[in-house]
Amino acid sequence: MSEPNEDSRISRRGFLQRTAGLAGSLAAGSLVGPELAAAIPRRRLSPTKVVLMGKELTAADVKAFEDDHPNITIELLNVDAAKFQAMMTAGQPPDIWRTQGPLVPQWAARGQLLNLDPYFSASDLLHPADLTAANDYYRYKNGRIGVGPRYGMVKDWSPDETVWVNTSLFKGTGIDLPGPTDKWSYDDLWDITLKLKKKNSGLKWVLDIASSYAWIDRHVMVQLASIGKSLYPKDFSRINLTNNPAAMEAFQYSFRYSQRKLDVGPENPSPDGWSGPGFVAGKVGMTQYGYWFLGMLTGNTKASASSLLLSSPNWKGGKHLNPTITATGWVISAKTNNPEAAWTVFEWYMGGKPARERAGIGWGVPAQLSLFDRLPEQTAVQRNAKKVLLHELPASKLTLQYNPNLVGLADNTAVATAYQKYLADAAKGKMSFTSFMKKVEADTNRAIEVGKHG
C-alpha cells in the first residue's frame, strides 16, 4: 500500500524541536499529513507521566524505558473494564490503552482517539509504507475502517483463521489431515472433527472455534465476506441475521459443534477458560488460532513436536480469506495532556527494541514488514508456522468492517456476548436454533440502538 505522505516525511529530530500543544486539533482529524506536522511547534519535553492501560509491559520494561527517557515516567494500569469505564465516563482516560480492531471504530467515531498521522510522518522508527495491512484496522473515516487517519497500530497480529492440530491425538487413527498449505474446507474440518471424536470418545474438547465463541461474529464475518455477504447493512443500523440465510448457515455451522459437545464453550467449558493450556497439555485436538499461538509452544519440546499449523479452511467454495480478527494494539487518547510523551512511549514499544524482540519469539506476526526476517525458524514447528504464514499473507489483507455502533470495552462485541449468553441452553435443546438466533439478534439490535446515541 502506498502512502502519499511518505515522500515528504520530515525528520523526527526536526519534529521534536518544535513546540507541542495540539491534541485538540489532532483529535478532530481535519488536518493531517506532513503539512500539519511541519506546522506543529514543539518544545523540549519537561518531566511528565504517561498513564498506560495494558498488559504488555513488565516492571523491567518500564525501567528500561525510563532509564533511556529520564524525563518520562510510565504508570501502568491493569486491564480492568470497570475502572476503564469509570475513567472514560469521567473524561479522564489513560494516555494510552490496549484495544482490538473491532473496538477502534467506536472510539474514532466519537473523537476519542488522537490522530497519529503527523507523528508517523515524522517518525524515524515507524513508517506507514512498512506497516502490514493488519494496521489498517486502526484507520477510520466516515464510517469506514481502513481509510483515513491512523489512530494507532497493532503490536503484532496473525491470520487468525488458521488451525493448529495436535498430531499426537491423531496417531493410529487413520484420519487423513491436509498438508500445511493444502486447500481444504470447513466441511472437511467438520468431517475430521467427527472422525477424531469417534476414534477417541474420551476426548472432551476436539476443537476450539473463535476463542470459545468470544469472537464468533468476527469469525462469521470472514466466512460471509468470502462469499460476498455481510452481517450488517452499509449504515450499520442493525444486524442482518434471521432474515439472512447466509448468516444463519454460518452460525449454525459453529453451533453444531456445541450441540455435540465437540468444542470449548459455555456448554462444554474448559477449566482454563480457553483452549491454549489444554492444547499444550494434549487435551484439545485442534484450535483455530493464528501464528501468534506459536509463542505458547516455544520452549515446550513435547508440545512443539506434536503441533502442526494448517492454512485456513474455505467457506462454501468462497474466496480464500484469512485476516486478523483481533488486531490487538494501542491507541492514544485525544484528551492526553502529553501527546508528545505518549507518542514517545508508543513509538518505543511499537518500533524500538521491544518490537524487534517480539518478532523473534513467535508471539504474533510483526506489525512491520521490515521485521519479518526476525521470525523464528530454528525448530520444525517454527518452520512450519512460518511456511503457513507466508502462504496466508495474500489472504490476510482483508479489512473487516466492524460496526461502530456496538460500543463496549471488552474484546467481545454485543453479538458474541449474546451468543455466549444463550448458547448453553440452545445446545441443550431448551430452545430452537431459530429462537436462539432471534435472541442474539434482538440483544444486538438493542445494543446498536444504544450505541447510535451514545
NORMOKA-V534269 format. One record per backbone hydrogen bond with DSSP energy under -1.0 kcal/mol. CO is the residue of the C=O (numbers start at 1). NH is the residue of the N-H. Records with the same first field share a line. If there is no record, write none. Layout:
# NORMOKA-V534269
CO = NH + NH
This chain:
# NORMOKA-V534269
3 = 6
6 = 9
11 = 15
12 = 16
13 = 17
15 = 18
22 = 26
23 = 27
24 = 28
33 = 37
34 = 38
37 = 40
42 = 19
48 = 73
50 = 75
51 = 95 + 96
52 = 77
53 = 98
58 = 62
59 = 63
60 = 64
61 = 65
62 = 66
63 = 67
64 = 68
65 = 69
69 = 72
71 = 48
73 = 50
75 = 52
77 = 54
78 = 80
80 = 84
81 = 85
82 = 86
83 = 87
84 = 88
85 = 89
86 = 90
87 = 92
88 = 91
95 = 333
96 = 53
97 = 331
99 = 329
100 = 103
101 = 104
103 = 107
104 = 108
105 = 109
106 = 110
107 = 112
108 = 111
112 = 334
116 = 120
117 = 121
118 = 122
127 = 130
128 = 131
130 = 369
132 = 135
133 = 136
134 = 137
135 = 138
136 = 139
138 = 151
139 = 146
141 = 144
144 = 141
149 = 140
150 = 116
153 = 330
157 = 365
163 = 310
164 = 287
165 = 167 + 308
166 = 169
167 = 170
170 = 173
179 = 182
180 = 311
184 = 314
185 = 189
186 = 190
187 = 191
188 = 192
189 = 193
190 = 194
191 = 195
192 = 196
193 = 197
194 = 198
195 = 199
196 = 200
200 = 203
205 = 285
206 = 286
208 = 288
209 = 213
210 = 215
211 = 214
213 = 216
215 = 219
216 = 220
217 = 221
218 = 222
219 = 223
220 = 224
221 = 225
222 = 226
224 = 227 + 229
225 = 228
226 = 319
231 = 240
233 = 236
241 = 244
244 = 248
245 = 249
246 = 250
247 = 251
248 = 252
249 = 253
250 = 254
251 = 255
252 = 256
255 = 259
256 = 260
257 = 262
258 = 261
262 = 206 + 207
265 = 268
270 = 273
275 = 279
276 = 280
277 = 281
278 = 283
279 = 282
285 = 166
286 = 208
287 = 164 + 289
290 = 293
291 = 294
292 = 295
293 = 296
294 = 297 + 298
297 = 300
300 = 304
301 = 305
304 = 307
306 = 167
308 = 165
310 = 163
314 = 186
315 = 318
323 = 160
326 = 101
328 = 155
329 = 99
330 = 153
331 = 97
332 = 114
333 = 336
338 = 342
339 = 343
340 = 344
341 = 345
342 = 346
343 = 347
344 = 348
345 = 349
346 = 350
347 = 351
348 = 352
352 = 356
353 = 357
354 = 358
355 = 359
358 = 361
362 = 364
365 = 157
367 = 132
368 = 371
369 = 372
371 = 374
372 = 375
379 = 383
380 = 384
381 = 385
382 = 386
383 = 387
384 = 388
385 = 389
386 = 390
387 = 391
388 = 392
389 = 393
393 = 396
395 = 322
400 = 402
403 = 406
405 = 407
413 = 417
414 = 418
415 = 419
416 = 420
417 = 421
418 = 422
419 = 423
422 = 426
423 = 427
424 = 428
425 = 430
426 = 429
432 = 436
433 = 437
434 = 438
435 = 439
436 = 440
437 = 441
438 = 442
439 = 443
440 = 444
441 = 445
442 = 446
443 = 447
444 = 448
445 = 449
446 = 450
447 = 451
448 = 452
